[in-house]
Amino acid sequence: MELHVCYGTFGSPDSHPCKKAYAVLTDAGYEPRVIRTGGCYGTDPLWKRRRAIKRATGNYQVPTLFLDDGTIIDGSREIAEWASAHPATAQPHAAETA
């Protein structure tokens, strides 16, 4: 799982969409690999990773989540909805031996 963000996962979940996407994924039990794409305020076409996002989604905007099965989820609201509907399964604890 890869979460493509602008420059990072800074700020509060209420104020920054990349942080919101990261927060909902980690709250749901995931540990996404975070990929920084760079770009903002009209400079997106200048950034190689933003051009890759455009090829995959039709727009330059992040956050964008790439699942291991090839599914692409674009936008913080959509990522939050997906994470809510698909929480990570809990890892079974190793059996304790006495």
VEXTOR-489536 format. One record per atom (N, C-alpha, C): residue number from 1; atom name; x, y, z; residue in one letter. Coordinates in nm, 2 decimals. Layout:
BEGIN
R pos site      x      y      z code
R NUM   CA      X      Y      Z    A
...
% end
This chain:
BEGIN
R pos site      x      y      z code
R   1    N   0.08  -0.12   0.00    M
R   1   CA   0.00   0.00   0.00    M
R   1    C   0.09   0.12   0.00    M
R   2    N   0.06   0.21  -0.09    E
R   2   CA   0.13   0.34  -0.10    E
R   2    C   0.04   0.46  -0.09    E
R   3    N   0.07   0.55  -0.01    L
R   3   CA  -0.01   0.67   0.00    L
R   3    C   0.08   0.79  -0.05    L
R   4    N   0.03   0.84  -0.17    H
R   4   CA   0.10   0.95  -0.23    H
R   4    C   0.05   1.08  -0.17    H
R   5    N   0.14   1.17  -0.12    V
R   5   CA   0.10   1.29  -0.06    V
R   5    C   0.18   1.41  -0.12    V
R   6    N   0.15   1.53  -0.08    C
R   6   CA   0.23   1.64  -0.14    C
R   6    C   0.37   1.64  -0.08    C
R   7    N   0.39   1.70   0.03    Y
R   7   CA   0.53   1.70   0.09    Y
R   7    C   0.54   1.62   0.22    Y
R   8    N   0.43   1.58   0.27    G
R   8   CA   0.43   1.50   0.39    G
R   8    C   0.29   1.49   0.46    G
R   9    N   0.30   1.44   0.58    T
R   9   CA   0.17   1.42   0.65    T
R   9    C   0.17   1.51   0.77    T
R  10    N   0.20   1.64   0.75    F
R  10   CA   0.20   1.74   0.86    F
R  10    C   0.07   1.81   0.88    F
R  11    N   0.06   1.89   0.98    G
R  11   CA  -0.06   1.96   1.00    G
R  11    C  -0.16   1.88   1.08    G
R  12    N  -0.28   1.92   1.09    S
R  12   CA  -0.39   1.85   1.16    S
R  12    C  -0.48   1.78   1.06    S
R  13    N  -0.54   1.67   1.09    P
R  13   CA  -0.63   1.60   1.00    P
R  13    C  -0.74   1.69   0.95    P
R  14    N  -0.78   1.79   1.03    D
R  14   CA  -0.89   1.88   0.99    D
R  14    C  -0.84   1.98   0.89    D
R  15    N  -0.71   2.01   0.89    S
R  15   CA  -0.67   2.12   0.80    S
R  15    C  -0.59   2.08   0.68    S
R  16    N  -0.54   1.95   0.67    H
R  16   CA  -0.46   1.91   0.56    H
R  16    C  -0.51   1.77   0.51    H
R  17    N  -0.55   1.76   0.38    P
R  17   CA  -0.60   1.64   0.33    P
R  17    C  -0.50   1.52   0.33    P
R  18    N  -0.37   1.55   0.31    C
R  18   CA  -0.27   1.44   0.31    C
R  18    C  -0.26   1.39   0.45    C
R  19    N  -0.26   1.47   0.55    K
R  19   CA  -0.26   1.43   0.69    K
R  19    C  -0.39   1.35   0.73    K
R  20    N  -0.50   1.40   0.68    K
R  20   CA  -0.63   1.33   0.71    K
R  20    C  -0.62   1.18   0.65    K
R  21    N  -0.57   1.17   0.53    A
R  21   CA  -0.57   1.04   0.47    A
R  21    C  -0.47   0.95   0.55    A
R  22    N  -0.36   1.00   0.58    Y
R  22   CA  -0.26   0.92   0.66    Y
R  22    C  -0.32   0.88   0.80    Y
R  23    N  -0.39   0.98   0.86    A
R  23   CA  -0.44   0.95   1.00    A
R  23    C  -0.55   0.84   0.99    A
R  24    N  -0.64   0.85   0.89    V
R  24   CA  -0.75   0.75   0.89    V
R  24    C  -0.69   0.61   0.86    V
R  25    N  -0.59   0.61   0.77    L
R  25   CA  -0.53   0.48   0.74    L
R  25    C  -0.46   0.41   0.86    L
R  26    N  -0.39   0.50   0.94    T
R  26   CA  -0.32   0.44   1.05    T
R  26    C  -0.42   0.41   1.16    T
R  27    N  -0.52   0.49   1.18    D
R  27   CA  -0.63   0.46   1.27    D
R  27    C  -0.70   0.33   1.24    D
R  28    N  -0.71   0.29   1.11    A
R  28   CA  -0.77   0.17   1.07    A
R  28    C  -0.67   0.05   1.08    A
R  29    N  -0.55   0.08   1.12    G
R  29   CA  -0.46  -0.03   1.14    G
R  29    C  -0.36  -0.06   1.03    G
R  30    N  -0.35   0.04   0.93    Y
R  30   CA  -0.26   0.02   0.82    Y
R  30    C  -0.13   0.10   0.84    Y
R  31    N  -0.02   0.06   0.78    E
R  31   CA   0.10   0.13   0.78    E
R  31    C   0.15   0.16   0.64    E
R  32    N   0.08   0.26   0.57    P
R  32   CA   0.11   0.28   0.43    P
R  32    C   0.25   0.33   0.41    P
R  33    N   0.31   0.30   0.30    R
R  33   CA   0.44   0.36   0.25    R
R  33    C   0.40   0.50   0.20    R
R  34    N   0.46   0.60   0.26    V
R  34   CA   0.43   0.74   0.22    V
R  34    C   0.53   0.78   0.11    V
R  35    N   0.47   0.83   0.00    I
R  35   CA   0.55   0.88  -0.12    I
R  35    C   0.52   1.02  -0.13    I
R  36    N   0.62   1.10  -0.12    R
R  36   CA   0.61   1.25  -0.14    R
R  36    C   0.62   1.28  -0.29    R
R  37    N   0.52   1.36  -0.34    T
R  37   CA   0.51   1.39  -0.48    T
R  37    C   0.56   1.53  -0.51    T
R  38    N   0.57   1.62  -0.41    G
R  38   CA   0.60   1.76  -0.43    G
R  38    C   0.49   1.83  -0.50    G
R  39    N   0.52   1.95  -0.54    G
R  39   CA   0.42   2.03  -0.61    G
R  39    C   0.31   2.09  -0.53    G
R  40    N   0.26   2.20  -0.58    C
R  40   CA   0.14   2.27  -0.52    C
R  40    C   0.12   2.40  -0.60    C
R  41    N   0.00   2.45  -0.58    Y
R  41   CA  -0.03   2.59  -0.63    Y
R  41    C   0.00   2.61  -0.78    Y
R  42    N  -0.04   2.51  -0.86    G
R  42   CA  -0.02   2.53  -1.01    G
R  42    C   0.12   2.48  -1.06    G
R  43    N   0.20   2.43  -0.97    T
R  43   CA   0.33   2.38  -1.02    T
R  43    C   0.33   2.23  -1.04    T
R  44    N   0.22   2.17  -1.01    D
R  44   CA   0.21   2.02  -1.02    D
R  44    C   0.26   1.96  -1.15    D
R  45    N   0.23   2.01  -1.27    P
R  45   CA   0.29   1.95  -1.39    P
R  45    C   0.44   1.95  -1.40    P
R  46    N   0.51   2.03  -1.32    L
R  46   CA   0.65   2.03  -1.32    L
R  46    C   0.71   1.91  -1.24    L
R  47    N   0.63   1.84  -1.16    W
R  47   CA   0.69   1.74  -1.08    W
R  47    C   0.66   1.60  -1.14    W
R  48    N   0.76   1.52  -1.15    K
R  48   CA   0.75   1.39  -1.21    K
R  48    C   0.65   1.30  -1.14    K
R  49    N   0.65   1.30  -1.01    R
R  49   CA   0.55   1.21  -0.94    R
R  49    C   0.41   1.26  -0.95    R
R  50    N   0.39   1.39  -0.97    R
R  50   CA   0.25   1.44  -0.99    R
R  50    C   0.21   1.41  -1.13    R
R  51    N   0.30   1.40  -1.23    R
R  51   CA   0.26   1.36  -1.36    R
R  51    C   0.22   1.21  -1.36    R
R  52    N   0.28   1.13  -1.28    A
R  52   CA   0.24   0.99  -1.26    A
R  52    C   0.10   0.98  -1.20    A
R  53    N   0.07   1.07  -1.10    I
R  53   CA  -0.06   1.07  -1.04    I
R  53    C  -0.16   1.10  -1.15    I
R  54    N  -0.13   1.20  -1.23    K
R  54   CA  -0.23   1.24  -1.34    K
R  54    C  -0.25   1.13  -1.44    K
R  55    N  -0.15   1.05  -1.47    R
R  55   CA  -0.17   0.94  -1.56    R
R  55    C  -0.26   0.83  -1.50    R
R  56    N  -0.24   0.82  -1.37    A
R  56   CA  -0.32   0.71  -1.30    A
R  56    C  -0.46   0.75  -1.27    A
R  57    N  -0.48   0.88  -1.24    T
R  57   CA  -0.62   0.92  -1.19    T
R  57    C  -0.69   1.02  -1.28    T
R  58    N  -0.62   1.09  -1.37    G
R  58   CA  -0.68   1.19  -1.45    G
R  58    C  -0.66   1.33  -1.39    G
R  59    N  -0.60   1.34  -1.27    N
R  59   CA  -0.58   1.47  -1.21    N
R  59    C  -0.45   1.47  -1.14    N
R  60    N  -0.40   1.59  -1.10    Y
R  60   CA  -0.27   1.60  -1.03    Y
R  60    C  -0.28   1.59  -0.88    Y
R  61    N  -0.41   1.59  -0.83    Q
R  61   CA  -0.43   1.61  -0.69    Q
R  61    C  -0.39   1.48  -0.61    Q
R  62    N  -0.34   1.51  -0.49    V
R  62   CA  -0.31   1.41  -0.39    V
R  62    C  -0.38   1.45  -0.26    V
R  63    N  -0.42   1.36  -0.17    P
R  63   CA  -0.36   1.22  -0.16    P
R  63    C  -0.43   1.12  -0.25    P
R  64    N  -0.35   1.03  -0.28    T
R  64   CA  -0.39   0.91  -0.36    T
R  64    C  -0.34   0.79  -0.30    T
R  65    N  -0.42   0.69  -0.29    L
R  65   CA  -0.38   0.56  -0.23    L
R  65    C  -0.38   0.45  -0.33    L
R  66    N  -0.27   0.38  -0.34    F
R  66   CA  -0.25   0.27  -0.43    F
R  66    C  -0.24   0.14  -0.35    F
R  67    N  -0.34   0.06  -0.37    L
R  67   CA  -0.35  -0.07  -0.30    L
R  67    C  -0.26  -0.17  -0.37    L
R  68    N  -0.22  -0.27  -0.29    D
R  68   CA  -0.14  -0.38  -0.35    D
R  68    C  -0.20  -0.45  -0.46    D
R  69    N  -0.34  -0.46  -0.47    D
R  69   CA  -0.41  -0.53  -0.57    D
R  69    C  -0.43  -0.45  -0.70    D
R  70    N  -0.37  -0.32  -0.70    G
R  70   CA  -0.38  -0.24  -0.82    G
R  70    C  -0.49  -0.13  -0.81    G
R  71    N  -0.58  -0.14  -0.70    T
R  71   CA  -0.69  -0.05  -0.68    T
R  71    C  -0.63   0.09  -0.65    T
R  72    N  -0.69   0.19  -0.71    I
R  72   CA  -0.65   0.33  -0.68    I
R  72    C  -0.76   0.40  -0.61    I
R  73    N  -0.74   0.47  -0.50    I
R  73   CA  -0.84   0.54  -0.43    I
R  73    C  -0.79   0.69  -0.42    I
R  74    N  -0.86   0.78  -0.48    D
R  74   CA  -0.82   0.92  -0.50    D
R  74    C  -0.90   1.01  -0.41    D
R  75    N  -0.83   1.09  -0.33    G
R  75   CA  -0.89   1.19  -0.24    G
R  75    C  -0.91   1.15  -0.10    G
R  76    N  -0.89   1.24  -0.01    S
R  76   CA  -0.89   1.21   0.13    S
R  76    C  -1.03   1.16   0.18    S
R  77    N  -1.14   1.21   0.13    R
R  77   CA  -1.27   1.16   0.17    R
R  77    C  -1.29   1.02   0.12    R
R  78    N  -1.25   0.99   0.00    E
R  78   CA  -1.26   0.85  -0.05    E
R  78    C  -1.17   0.76   0.02    E
R  79    N  -1.05   0.80   0.06    I
R  79   CA  -0.96   0.72   0.13    I
R  79    C  -1.02   0.69   0.27    I
R  80    N  -1.08   0.79   0.33    A
R  80   CA  -1.14   0.77   0.47    A
R  80    C  -1.26   0.67   0.46    A
R  81    N  -1.34   0.69   0.36    E
R  81   CA  -1.45   0.59   0.34    E
R  81    C  -1.40   0.45   0.32    E
R  82    N  -1.30   0.43   0.24    W
R  82   CA  -1.24   0.30   0.21    W
R  82    C  -1.19   0.24   0.34    W
R  83    N  -1.11   0.32   0.42    A
R  83   CA  -1.05   0.27   0.54    A
R  83    C  -1.15   0.23   0.64    A
R  84    N  -1.26   0.31   0.65    S
R  84   CA  -1.37   0.28   0.74    S
R  84    C  -1.43   0.15   0.71    S
R  85    N  -1.45   0.12   0.58    A
R  85   CA  -1.52   0.00   0.53    A
R  85    C  -1.42  -0.12   0.53    A
R  86    N  -1.29  -0.10   0.53    H
R  86   CA  -1.19  -0.21   0.52    H
R  86    C  -1.08  -0.19   0.63    H
R  87    N  -1.12  -0.20   0.76    P
R  87   CA  -1.01  -0.19   0.85    P
R  87    C  -0.91  -0.31   0.84    P
R  88    N  -0.79  -0.29   0.88    A
R  88   CA  -0.69  -0.39   0.87    A
R  88    C  -0.73  -0.50   0.97    A
R  89    N  -0.70  -0.63   0.93    T
R  89   CA  -0.73  -0.74   1.02    T
R  89    C  -0.63  -0.74   1.12    T
R  90    N  -0.67  -0.77   1.24    A
R  90   CA  -0.58  -0.79   1.35    A
R  90    C  -0.49  -0.91   1.33    A
R  91    N  -0.36  -0.89   1.36    Q
R  91   CA  -0.27  -1.00   1.35    Q
R  91    C  -0.29  -1.09   1.47    Q
R  92    N  -0.30  -1.22   1.45    P
R  92   CA  -0.32  -1.31   1.56    P
R  92    C  -0.19  -1.32   1.65    P
R  93    N  -0.21  -1.32   1.78    H
R  93   CA  -0.09  -1.33   1.87    H
R  93    C  -0.04  -1.47   1.87    H
R  94    N   0.10  -1.48   1.88    A
R  94   CA   0.16  -1.61   1.88    A
R  94    C   0.11  -1.68   2.01    A
R  95    N   0.09  -1.81   2.00    A
R  95   CA   0.05  -1.89   2.11    A
R  95    C   0.16  -1.89   2.22    A
R  96    N   0.12  -1.86   2.34    E
R  96   CA   0.22  -1.86   2.45    E
R  96    C   0.25  -2.00   2.49    E
R  97    N   0.37  -2.03   2.52    T
R  97   CA   0.41  -2.17   2.57    T
R  97    C   0.44  -2.16   2.71    T
R  98    N   0.40  -2.26   2.79    A
R  98   CA   0.43  -2.25   2.93    A
R  98    C   0.55  -2.34   2.96    A
% end
